[in-house]
């Protein structure tokens, strides 16, 4: 059980409504008005410093870990330099929108419209991107659900794993400032390269001063509260909080409590700098364990006290609300900010890395039931059985946590991306299921690519069935295809077309990011930027890994092609023209044909007839994606991971040959289509394992849903552990579990006020079920629920 204090924090988090704070936007804008004409990196650094020095500081009652991005318990912030237009368009309906609604005060809306947005009009990232985007690409990329990179031009990039081990905990921000000063002293403005470096180090000094000032202001606030506090125990706590804030993150931490506060301040700086998704905490159990072990040995901390601090951090991570447009919210539903935290795995030299904190993180996730951090575990052949069983016990609680990963597959993915063996072994997850490393710069979720659209375009002359608009390559009439190979080739041509335009959209966005939204604060958190004097947005990281293009609808595509192969060209039960008419009618009047399509082999049942197609198309997708290079010369990377993108992607696609109806969800990652995996969970895993996971360095995702009754016995927990090990032995990279009954989910729909803390696995993340749109809820309910292993 959580402590009384943590339970109070948890209750406050659950009951608080996400609210928009405009303080960051107001201060950022004011600073930019004062820095006209200066280099972009310095302007952003000055604005960050101004925010740190003036944003209101709030310490909520009884807090242990302090710091917030806004004045509300659950605050979201607006970043008009990226996009103001969607906020202006939507804020009058923020409170009533279908997915991820927010509260915003009328006075705040007036300030935004009268004082802030006019300054950014014509200068935001969104407007710049849309003005430069190839019109042909824009037709299928901007708010279409066919290919989508909205989060890279209406929002910041994020997707960074701060390097606590080698940078923050070793140097602190005061140490980083001294380092930048030393580099700056060696430079003369005698070349374009030197001028760029001078700007970088000048910006670095400014952001270091900013984050230290931010912590100092919290120290001042804690001292003020201590002076007015009548309770001796709380008075002593506030005095200790003030001492810690004077020390970190300016200086390296020396205790567990100092280290955990430094982590949160570093995270706050990242959020205030660009309000982006996937600001990951990396291998928390590895970089925090030395402080825990030392404090235990000294007798300055107990296990219970450390557990309480971890749980307090979990709640702080969940209080931050990533404020996004309604379109982005369809793809990233549930107020999720994708702050991934990874435990377990191996050390850099290959030994088992499991420690006490690995278990304590599992316990924190079980007890506080927050949707953040996104907890991931790494499992390898030498992972202790008791740790894997603890993982399975957490799975059985039904929170959707943790995401379970094959340690060796993750390392292989990063080896393929160019990392050294030691660095590849030191991986953690980014966002959903992307193997990442703290010294990497990468866009891990660059574009979502609707693979089912390629089926539609191939069979419908390159046109959308729902709108009639030409969006793909022109194809011959559906009646003129004479072989399955011809249909498959047409499908692959359409996939290649979508990939090409995804690349165009990404490179366009990359170029604009380097020009107008450099990342001076986050550049200090990633190794390579300081030594090279190069901003993260300009390729300064030690490793620059190519952007990830995520394919959506693998199962739908494979199933559709299998139906055409079986019913049309092998059994000759129907012609392709007849299939085309049925699809145009959304199967209405063609129920017998639809039932025949539904009865064809489906991916997820260990049937090579369809699984071989899935393997072939994923291999093709990988080759096509890797044939392009990004702005920095790095090959693009493929992925089949999952967010809620499979729902909006399905909403824009008509009926498909596998029997799916128009507008209904596709499937996430490499999971079977909901309700079509009718054999067993092991059969679904065997189907998924036939895909070559090791080459898709953006990650692969498999969702499995169990009945809660299944995992109530110790025997079945051990069976689940053995099943996970077997799947990983076959080469699978990731698996995650929803352990919840349909009855419970229906009750939550009927009485959401009674189920506010009910967590479910959406795709590559968990969030509160009641915070999902009805459509997203139904998509989860429709998944196959296994009663046996």
C-alpha positions in Angstrom: 0.0 0.0 0.0 1.1 3.6 -0.6 1.7 5.9 2.3 -1.1 8.2 3.5 0.7 11.1 1.9 1.1 9.4 -1.5 -2.6 8.3 -1.5 -3.6 11.9 -0.9 -1.4 13.0 -3.9 -2.9 10.2 -6.0 -6.4 11.2 -5.2 -5.7 14.8 -6.1 -4.1 13.8 -9.4 -7.1 11.6 -10.3 -9.7 14.3 -9.4 -7.9 17.2 -11.0 -9.0 18.4 -14.4 -6.3 19.2 -17.0 -6.1 23.0 -17.3 -4.2 25.3 -19.6 -1.6 27.6 -18.1 -0.5 30.6 -20.3 2.5 31.8 -18.2 5.1 30.1 -20.3 3.6 31.5 -23.5 3.4 35.0 -22.1 7.0 35.1 -20.8 8.4 33.4 -23.9 6.6 35.9 -26.2 7.8 38.9 -24.1 11.4 37.7 -24.3 11.2 37.2 -28.1 9.9 40.8 -28.5 13.0 42.0 -26.7 15.5 39.8 -28.7 14.5 40.7 -32.3 17.3 40.2 -34.7 19.4 37.9 -32.6 20.3 34.3 -33.6 17.5 31.8 -33.1 19.3 29.7 -30.5 20.2 32.6 -28.3 16.6 34.0 -28.6 15.2 30.6 -27.4 17.8 30.4 -24.6 16.9 33.9 -23.4 13.2 33.0 -23.5 13.8 29.8 -21.5 15.8 31.8 -19.0 13.0 34.4 -18.7 10.5 31.7 -18.1 12.6 30.1 -15.4 13.2 33.5 -13.7 9.6 34.7 -13.7 7.1 31.8 -14.0 5.1 31.4 -10.8 6.4 28.8 -8.5 4.0 26.6 -6.6 4.6 24.1 -3.9 1.4 22.1 -3.2 0.5 20.9 0.3 2.7 18.2 1.8 4.8 17.7 -1.3 8.1 15.9 -1.1 9.3 16.4 -4.7 8.4 19.9 -5.8 8.1 21.8 -9.1 5.4 22.4 -11.7 5.1 23.9 -15.2 1.9 25.7 -14.2 -0.3 26.9 -11.4 -2.7 24.0 -11.7 -2.3 20.5 -10.2 -2.5 19.2 -13.8 -1.2 21.9 -16.0 -0.7 22.0 -19.8 1.1 24.8 -21.5 0.8 26.5 -24.8 3.9 27.0 -27.1 2.9 29.5 -29.8 6.2 29.5 -31.5 5.4 26.0 -32.7 1.7 26.5 -33.3 -0.8 29.1 -32.1 -3.4 28.5 -34.8 -4.8 25.2 -33.5 -5.1 26.8 -30.0 -7.0 29.8 -31.5 -9.2 27.5 -33.5 -10.0 25.1 -30.7 -9.8 26.8 -27.3 -13.5 27.9 -27.3 -14.4 24.2 -27.4 -11.4 22.8 -25.3 -13.8 21.7 -22.5 -16.1 19.8 -24.8 -13.9 18.3 -27.4 -14.2 14.5 -27.9 -10.6 13.5 -26.9 -8.4 15.1 -24.3 -10.5 18.2 -23.3 -8.9 21.0 -21.2 -10.1 23.7 -19.0 -9.0 27.3 -19.8 -10.1 30.5 -18.1 -11.8 33.2 -20.3 -9.2 35.7 -19.2 -6.5 33.4 -20.5 -8.1 33.2 -23.9 -8.3 36.9 -24.1 -4.6 37.3 -23.3 -3.7 34.7 -25.9 -5.7 36.2 -28.6 -5.0 39.9 -27.9 -1.4 39.8 -26.6 0.4 36.6 -27.6 -0.9 35.2 -30.9 -0.7 38.4 -32.9 3.1 38.4 -32.4 3.5 34.8 -33.7 1.2 35.1 -36.7 3.1 34.2 -39.8 6.2 33.1 -37.9 5.2 29.8 -36.2 6.6 26.4 -37.1 3.3 25.3 -38.3 2.8 28.2 -40.8 6.4 27.9 -42.0 6.1 24.2 -42.6 2.8 24.5 -44.4 4.1 27.3 -46.6 7.1 25.2 -47.7 5.5 21.7 -48.0 5.3 20.2 -51.4 1.6 20.6 -52.5 1.4 17.0 -53.7 2.7 15.8 -50.3 0.4 18.2 -48.4 -2.6 16.6 -50.1 -2.0 13.3 -48.4 -0.1 14.4 -45.2 -2.0 17.3 -43.7 -4.8 16.1 -41.4 -5.8 13.2 -43.7 -5.1 10.1 -41.6 -3.2 8.7 -44.6 0.2 9.8 -43.6 0.5 12.0 -40.5 3.4 14.0 -39.0 1.3 16.6 -37.3 3.2 16.2 -34.0 6.4 17.4 -35.8 5.0 20.7 -37.0 2.3 21.6 -34.6 4.4 20.5 -31.7 8.1 20.1 -30.7 10.0 17.0 -31.3 10.8 15.7 -27.8 12.1 12.1 -28.1 15.2 12.7 -25.9 16.6 10.5 -23.1 18.5 12.8 -20.7 22.0 11.5 -19.9 21.9 11.4 -16.1 24.8 9.0 -15.8 27.5 10.8 -17.7 26.2 14.5 -17.8 23.7 15.7 -15.2 24.8 13.6 -12.2 28.5 14.1 -13.0 28.5 17.8 -13.8 25.3 19.5 -12.8 24.2 22.6 -14.7 26.8 24.7 -13.0 29.5 22.3 -14.3 27.9 22.4 -17.8 28.1 26.2 -17.6 31.8 26.2 -16.8 32.3 23.8 -19.7 30.5 26.1 -22.1 32.5 29.1 -20.8 35.8 27.2 -21.4 34.8 26.3 -25.0 33.7 29.9 -25.6 37.1 31.3 -24.4 38.8 29.3 -27.1 36.8 30.7 -30.0 37.2 33.8 -32.2 34.5 35.0 -34.6 36.7 34.5 -37.6 34.6 31.9 -39.5 31.0 30.9 -40.0 31.7 27.7 -38.1 33.1 29.6 -35.2 30.2 32.0 -35.1 27.8 29.0 -34.9 29.7 27.6 -32.0 29.8 30.9 -30.2 26.1 31.2 -30.5 25.7 27.6 -29.2 27.9 28.1 -26.1 26.3 31.5 -25.4 22.9 29.9 -25.4 24.2 27.0 -23.2 25.3 29.5 -20.5 21.9 31.2 -20.6 19.9 28.0 -20.2 22.2 26.8 -17.4 21.6 30.0 -15.6 17.9 29.6 -16.2 17.4 26.2 -14.7 19.6 27.0 -11.7 17.5 30.2 -11.1 14.3 28.1 -11.4 15.5 25.8 -8.6 16.7 28.7 -6.5 13.2 30.3 -6.7 11.7 27.0 -5.4 14.2 27.1 -2.6 13.1 30.6 -1.7 9.5 29.5 -1.8 10.2 26.5 0.5 12.0 28.8 2.9 9.1 31.2 3.0 6.6 28.4 3.6 8.9 26.9 6.3 8.9 30.3 8.1 5.1 30.3 8.2 4.7 26.6 9.0 3.5 25.7 12.5 3.9 21.9 12.3 7.5 21.1 13.3 7.7 18.0 11.0 6.6 19.8 7.9 8.7 22.8 8.8 11.8 20.5 8.8 10.7 19.0 5.5 10.4 22.4 3.9 13.8 23.4 5.2 15.3 20.2 3.7 13.5 20.9 0.4 15.0 24.4 0.3 18.5 22.9 0.9 18.1 20.4 -1.9 16.8 23.0 -4.3 19.9 25.2 -3.6 22.1 22.3 -4.5 20.4 20.5 -7.5 20.3 20.5 -10.4 23.0 23.1 -10.4 25.5 20.7 -8.7 25.8 16.9 -8.8 23.5 15.1 -6.3 25.0 13.2 -3.4 22.0 11.4 -2.0 19.0 9.5 -3.3 16.6 12.3 -2.5 18.8 14.9 -4.1 19.1 12.8 -7.2 15.4 12.2 -7.6 14.7 16.0 -7.2 17.4 16.6 -9.8 15.7 14.2 -12.2 12.4 16.1 -11.8 14.0 19.6 -12.2 15.7 18.3 -15.3 12.4 17.0 -16.6 10.7 20.3 -15.9 13.3 22.2 -17.8 12.7 19.9 -20.8 9.0 20.5 -20.7 9.3 24.2 -20.3 11.8 24.3 -23.2 9.5 22.7 -25.7 6.4 20.9 -24.3 7.0 17.7 -26.2 6.3 14.0 -26.0 8.7 11.2 -25.1 11.0 13.1 -22.7 12.3 9.8 -21.3 13.8 8.9 -18.0 16.0 6.1 -19.3 17.4 3.4 -17.1 16.2 4.8 -13.8 17.2 1.8 -11.7 20.7 1.9 -13.1 21.6 5.6 -12.5 19.7 5.9 -9.3 20.9 2.7 -7.6 24.3 3.9 -6.4 22.6 6.7 -4.4 20.1 4.3 -2.9 22.8 1.8 -2.0 25.0 4.4 -0.5 22.2 6.0 1.6 21.1 2.6 2.9 24.7 1.8 3.9 25.0 5.2 5.7 21.6 4.8 7.4 20.3 8.0 5.9 17.3 6.4 4.1 15.1 3.4 4.5 13.5 1.3 1.8 10.1 2.7 2.7 11.3 6.3 2.5 12.9 5.6 -0.9 9.7 3.9 -2.1 7.6 6.9 -1.1 10.0 9.2 -3.1 9.7 7.0 -6.2 5.9 7.1 -5.9 5.9 10.8 -5.5 7.9 11.1 -8.7 5.4 8.9 -10.5 2.7 11.3 -9.6 4.6 14.4 -10.6 5.3 12.8 -14.0 1.6 12.2 -14.4 0.5 15.7 -13.4 2.1 17.2 -16.5 -0.4 17.4 -19.4 0.9 17.4 -22.9 -1.4 20.0 -24.6 -2.1 19.1 -28.2 -4.5 19.7 -31.1 -7.6 17.6 -31.5 -6.0 15.9 -34.6 -2.8 15.1 -32.6 -5.0 13.8 -29.7 -6.6 11.3 -32.0 -3.2 9.8 -32.6 -1.9 10.1 -29.0 -5.1 9.8 -27.0 -5.4 9.9 -23.2 -3.3 12.9 -21.9 -0.2 10.8 -22.4 3.2 12.4 -22.6 5.1 9.1 -23.2 7.8 9.6 -20.5 9.3 6.1 -20.7 11.3 4.7 -17.8 13.1 1.4 -18.3 14.2 -1.2 -15.7 16.1 -4.5 -15.8 18.2 -5.7 -18.7 21.9 -6.0 -18.9 24.9 -3.9 -17.9 27.2 -2.4 -20.6 29.4 -5.5 -20.3 26.6 -7.9 -20.6 25.8 -9.0 -17.0 22.3 -9.0 -15.5 21.5 -5.5 -14.3 18.5 -6.2 -12.1 18.6 -4.5 -8.7 16.4 -3.5 -5.7 15.2 -0.4 -7.6 14.0 -2.6 -10.5 11.5 -4.2 -8.1 10.6 -0.9 -6.4 9.7 0.7 -9.7 7.3 -2.2 -10.4 5.8 -1.7 -6.9 5.4 2.0 -7.5 3.5 1.5 -10.7 1.2 -1.1 -9.0 0.4 1.0 -6.0 -0.1 4.5 -7.3 -1.8 3.5 -10.6 -0.7 6.6 -12.5 -0.4 6.6 -16.3 3.1 7.9 -16.1 5.9 7.0 -16.4 5.5 4.5 -19.2 7.2 1.6 -17.4 9.2 -0.8 -19.6 11.2 -3.9 -18.6 14.0 -5.6 -20.4 14.1 -9.4 -20.2 17.1 -11.6 -21.2 17.9 -15.3 -20.7 19.7 -14.6 -17.4 17.0 -12.3 -16.0 16.2 -13.7 -12.5 13.0 -15.7 -12.3 11.8 -13.7 -9.3 12.0 -10.5 -11.3 10.1 -11.9 -14.3 7.5 -13.3 -11.9 7.2 -9.8 -10.3 6.7 -8.4 -13.8 3.9 -11.0 -14.4 2.3 -10.1 -11.1 2.2 -6.5 -12.1 0.7 -7.6 -15.5 -2.0 -9.5 -13.5 -3.1 -6.3 -11.7 -4.6 -5.1 -15.0 -2.9 -1.7 -15.3 -1.4 -2.5 -18.8 2.0 -2.1 -17.2 4.8 -2.9 -17.8 5.7 -3.2 -21.5 7.9 -6.3 -21.7 10.9 -6.2 -24.1 13.4 -8.7 -25.4 16.7 -7.3 -24.3 18.7 -8.9 -27.0 16.4 -7.8 -29.8 16.6 -4.2 -28.6 20.4 -4.3 -28.6 20.4 -5.9 -32.1 18.1 -3.0 -33.4 20.6 -0.4 -32.1 23.6 -2.3 -33.5 21.9 -2.2 -36.9 21.4 1.6 -36.4 25.2 2.0 -35.9 25.8 2.0 -32.2 28.8 0.3 -30.5 28.1 -3.0 -28.8 28.5 -1.5 -25.3 26.1 1.4 -26.1 23.6 -0.9 -27.8 23.5 -3.0 -24.6 22.7 0.1 -22.6 19.5 0.9 -24.3 16.2 2.1 -22.9 12.8 2.7 -24.4 11.7 6.0 -26.0 8.1 7.0 -25.9 6.2 3.7 -26.7 8.4 0.9 -27.7 11.4 2.4 -29.5 14.8 1.1 -28.4 16.9 4.2 -27.7 20.1 5.4 -26.1 20.8 8.5 -24.0 23.5 9.7 -26.5 21.2 9.5 -29.6 19.4 12.2 -31.5 16.4 10.8 -33.4 12.9 11.5 -34.4 11.4 8.2 -33.1 7.9 9.0 -34.3 8.3 11.0 -37.4 5.3 9.8 -39.5 2.4 7.4 -39.1 1.9 5.6 -42.5 -1.5 4.1 -43.2 -0.7 0.8 -44.9 -4.4 -0.1 -45.3 -4.7 3.0 -47.5 -2.3 1.3 -50.0 -4.8 -1.6 -50.3 -7.6 0.9 -51.0 -5.6 2.9 -53.5 -4.5 -0.3 -55.3 -8.0 -1.6 -55.7 -9.7 1.8 -56.3 -7.6 3.5 -59.0 -5.6 5.5 -56.5 -8.7 7.1 -55.0 -10.2 7.3 -51.5 -13.4 5.2 -51.3 -14.9 7.7 -48.8 -14.3 10.9 -50.7 -13.5 9.9 -54.2 -10.4 12.1 -54.1 -7.3 10.9 -55.9 -4.6 10.4 -53.2 -2.5 7.5 -54.4 -0.9 6.4 -57.6 -3.2 5.8 -60.5 -3.9 2.1 -61.1 -5.8 0.0 -63.7 -9.4 -0.8 -63.1 -9.9 -3.5 -60.5 -11.4 -5.9 -63.1 -8.2 -5.7 -65.1 -5.9 -7.4 -62.6 -5.1 -10.9 -63.8 -3.0 -12.4 -61.0 -2.4 -12.1 -57.3 1.2 -11.0 -57.9 -0.2 -8.1 -60.0 -2.4 -7.0 -57.1 0.4 -7.4 -54.6 2.8 -5.4 -56.8 0.2 -2.6 -57.0 -0.2 -2.6 -53.3 3.6 -2.4 -52.8 3.8 0.5 -55.3 1.2 2.4 -53.3 3.2 1.7 -50.1 6.3 3.1 -51.7 4.4 6.2 -52.8 3.3 6.8 -49.2 6.8 6.3 -47.9 8.2 8.8 -50.4 5.8 11.5 -49.3 6.5 10.7 -45.6 10.2 11.3 -46.3 9.4 14.6 -48.1 7.3 15.7 -45.1 10.0 14.7 -42.6 12.9 16.3 -44.3 10.9 19.5 -44.8 10.1 19.6 -41.1 13.7 18.7 -40.1 15.1 21.6 -42.1 12.7 24.1 -40.6 13.4 22.9 -37.1 17.1 23.6 -37.6 16.3 27.1 -38.7 13.7 28.4 -36.3 13.4 26.1 -33.3 16.8 25.0 -32.1 17.0 23.2 -28.8 19.6 24.9 -26.5 18.4 23.3 -23.3 17.9 19.7 -24.5 21.3 20.0 -26.3 22.9 20.0 -22.9 21.3 16.7 -22.0 22.6 14.7 -24.9 26.3 13.8 -25.3 28.1 15.2 -28.3 26.4 18.5 -28.6 28.6 20.3 -26.0 31.9 18.9 -27.4 30.9 19.7 -31.0 29.3 23.0 -30.3 26.3 21.9 -32.3 22.6 22.1 -31.4 20.7 18.8 -31.1 18.3 20.0 -33.9 21.3 20.4 -36.2 22.7 16.9 -35.6 24.9 17.5 -32.6 24.3 14.2 -30.8 27.0 11.6 -30.6 24.7 9.3 -32.6 22.3 10.7 -35.2 19.8 7.9 -36.0 17.4 8.4 -38.9 13.7 9.2 -38.3 11.2 6.5 -37.8 8.3 5.9 -40.2 5.6 3.8 -38.4 3.5 1.5 -40.4 -0.2 1.1 -39.3 -2.3 -1.8 -40.3 0.1 -4.7 -41.0 -2.5 -7.3 -40.0 -5.3 -5.6 -42.1 -3.0 -5.5 -45.2 -1.9 -9.1 -44.8 -5.5 -10.3 -44.2 -6.8 -8.3 -47.2 -4.2 -9.7 -49.6 -4.8 -13.3 -48.2 -8.5 -12.9 -49.0 -7.8 -11.8 -52.6 -5.3 -14.6 -53.1 -7.6 -17.3 -51.7 -11.1 -16.3 -52.9 -10.3 -14.7 -56.2 -7.2 -16.3 -57.7 -7.0 -19.7 -56.0 -10.5 -20.8 -55.3 -12.0 -18.5 -57.9 -15.1 -18.1 -55.7 -15.5 -14.4 -56.6 -14.0 -12.1 -59.2 -11.9 -9.1 -58.1 -14.6 -6.9 -59.7 -17.2 -8.4 -57.5 -15.0 -7.8 -54.4 -14.6 -4.2 -55.6 -18.4 -3.7 -55.8 -18.8 -5.2 -52.3 -16.2 -2.8 -50.9 -17.9 0.2 -52.6 -21.1 -0.9 -50.9 -19.4 -1.3 -47.5 -20.4 -5.0 -47.8 -24.2 -4.0 -47.7 -26.0 -6.6 -49.8 -22.8 -8.8 -49.9 -23.1 -10.6 -46.6 -22.3 -14.0 -47.9 -19.2 -12.7 -49.6 -18.2 -10.9 -46.4 -18.6 -14.1 -44.4 -16.4 -15.9 -46.9 -13.8 -13.2 -46.5 -14.0 -13.4 -42.7 -13.5 -17.1 -42.9 -10.2 -16.8 -44.8 -6.9 -17.3 -42.9 -6.2 -14.4 -40.6 -2.8 -13.2 -39.3 -2.5 -14.0 -35.6 -3.4 -17.7 -35.7 0.0 -19.2 -36.6 -1.1 -19.8 -40.2 1.7 -19.4 -42.7 -0.7 -18.7 -45.5 -1.3 -15.2 -44.2 1.7 -14.8 -41.9 4.1 -15.1 -44.9 2.4 -12.2 -46.5 2.8 -10.1 -43.3 6.4 -11.0 -43.2 6.9 -10.1 -46.9 5.2 -6.8 -46.7 7.0 -5.7 -43.5 10.4 -6.6 -45.1 9.4 -4.6 -48.2 8.4 -1.7 -46.0 11.8 -1.8 -44.2 13.8 -1.9 -47.5 11.8 1.0 -48.9 12.1 3.2 -45.8 15.8 2.5 -45.5 16.4 3.5 -49.1 16.0 7.2 -48.1 18.3 9.4 -46.0 17.4 12.3 -43.7 18.7 15.8 -43.5 21.9 14.6 -41.8 22.5 11.7 -44.1 21.2 9.0 -41.8 18.9 6.2 -43.3 15.3 6.4 -42.3 14.1 3.6 -40.0 11.0 1.4 -40.0 8.7 0.5 -37.2 5.4 -1.1 -36.4 4.7 0.4 -33.0 1.5 1.6 -31.6 -0.2 4.7 -30.3 -3.9 5.4 -30.9 -3.1 6.1 -34.5 -4.9 2.9 -35.7 -8.2 4.5 -34.8 -8.0 7.7 -36.9 -6.2 5.8 -39.7 -9.2 3.4 -39.9 -11.7 6.3 -39.9 -10.6 7.5 -43.3 -10.5 4.1 -45.0 -13.4 2.4 -46.6 -14.2 -1.3 -46.4 -11.3 -3.6 -46.9 -11.2 -7.1 -48.5 -10.7 -8.9 -45.1 -14.3 -8.1 -44.2 -13.6 -5.0 -42.2 -16.3 -2.3 -42.5 -15.6 1.3 -43.6 -14.4 3.7 -41.0 -13.6 1.1 -38.3 -10.3 0.9 -36.6 -7.3 -0.8 -38.1 -4.9 -2.6 -35.8 -1.9 -1.4 -33.8 1.7 -2.5 -34.3 2.0 -6.1 -35.3 -1.0 -7.2 -33.3 -3.7 -9.2 -34.9 -6.8 -7.3 -36.0 -9.3 -7.2 -33.0 -11.4 -10.3 -32.8 -9.6 -12.3 -35.6 -7.0 -14.1 -33.5 -9.2 -17.0 -32.5 -6.7 -19.7 -31.8 -4.5 -18.9 -28.7 -2.2 -16.2 -27.4 0.8 -18.4 -28.2 -0.5 -18.7 -31.8 -0.7 -14.9 -32.0 2.9 -14.7 -30.7 4.1 -17.2 -33.2 2.6 -15.2 -36.0 4.2 -12.0 -34.7 7.6 -13.7 -34.3 7.7 -14.6 -38.0 8.3 -10.9 -38.7 12.0 -9.9 -38.7 12.0 -7.7 -35.7 15.7 -7.0 -35.5 15.7 -4.8 -38.6 12.8 -2.5 -37.5 14.9 -0.3 -35.2 11.9 1.9 -34.5 10.3 -0.9 -32.6 7.5 -3.5 -33.0 4.5 -3.8 -30.7 2.3 -6.8 -29.8 -0.9 -6.4 -27.7 -2.4 -9.4 -26.0 -5.6 -9.3 -23.9 -6.3 -11.8 -21.0 -9.3 -12.5 -18.8 -8.4 -11.5 -15.2 -9.4 -15.0 -14.1 -6.5 -16.5 -16.1 -3.7 -15.0 -14.1 -5.1 -15.5 -10.6 -3.0 -18.7 -9.9 0.7 -18.9 -9.2 0.9 -21.7 -11.8 -0.5 -19.5 -14.6 1.8 -16.6 -13.6 4.7 -19.0 -14.1 3.2 -20.1 -17.4 3.0 -16.5 -18.5 6.7 -16.0 -17.6 7.6 -19.1 -19.6 5.4 -17.8 -22.6 7.3 -14.5 -22.5 10.6 -16.2 -22.6 9.5 -18.5 -25.4 8.3 -15.6 -27.5 11.6 -13.8 -27.0 13.5 -16.9 -27.9 11.7 -16.8 -31.3 13.0 -13.3 -31.9 10.0 -11.2 -30.8 10.8 -7.7 -29.5 7.9 -6.6 -27.4 4.7 -7.8 -25.8 2.2 -6.1 -23.5 -1.0 -7.2 -21.8 -4.4 -5.9 -21.0 -5.8 -8.1 -18.2 -9.3 -6.8 -17.7 -12.8 -8.1 -18.3 -15.3 -6.6 -20.9 -17.8 -6.4 -18.0 -15.5 -4.0 -16.1 -14.9 -1.9 -19.1 -18.7 -1.6 -19.8 -19.3 -0.6 -16.2 -16.6 2.1 -16.6 -18.4 3.4 -19.6 -21.7 3.5 -17.7 -20.2 5.0 -14.4 -17.0 6.8 -15.3 -16.9 8.6 -12.0 -16.4 5.3 -10.2 -13.5 4.2 -12.5 -11.4 7.3 -12.7 -8.2 5.4 -12.0 -8.9 2.4 -14.2 -5.8 2.0 -16.5 -5.8 0.2 -19.8 -3.2 -0.5 -22.4 -4.2 1.6 -25.5 -1.3 0.6 -27.7 2.3 1.4 -26.7 1.1 3.1 -23.6 -1.4 2.9 -20.7 -3.8 5.6 -19.7 -7.1 6.0 -17.8 -9.9 4.3 -19.6 -12.4 7.0 -18.9 -10.1 9.6 -20.5 -10.5 7.9 -23.9 -13.1 8.7 -26.5 -15.9 6.3 -26.9 -14.4 5.1 -30.2 -11.1 4.3 -28.5 -12.8 2.5 -25.6 -14.7 0.3 -28.1 -11.5 -0.5 -30.0 -10.0 -1.9 -26.7 -13.2 -3.8 -25.8 -13.3 -5.5 -29.2 -9.9 -7.1 -28.8 -9.9 -10.9 -28.4 -9.9 -11.8 -24.7 -8.0 -15.1 -24.0 -9.3 -17.4 -21.3 -6.4 -19.8 -21.5 -2.6 -19.7 -22.1 
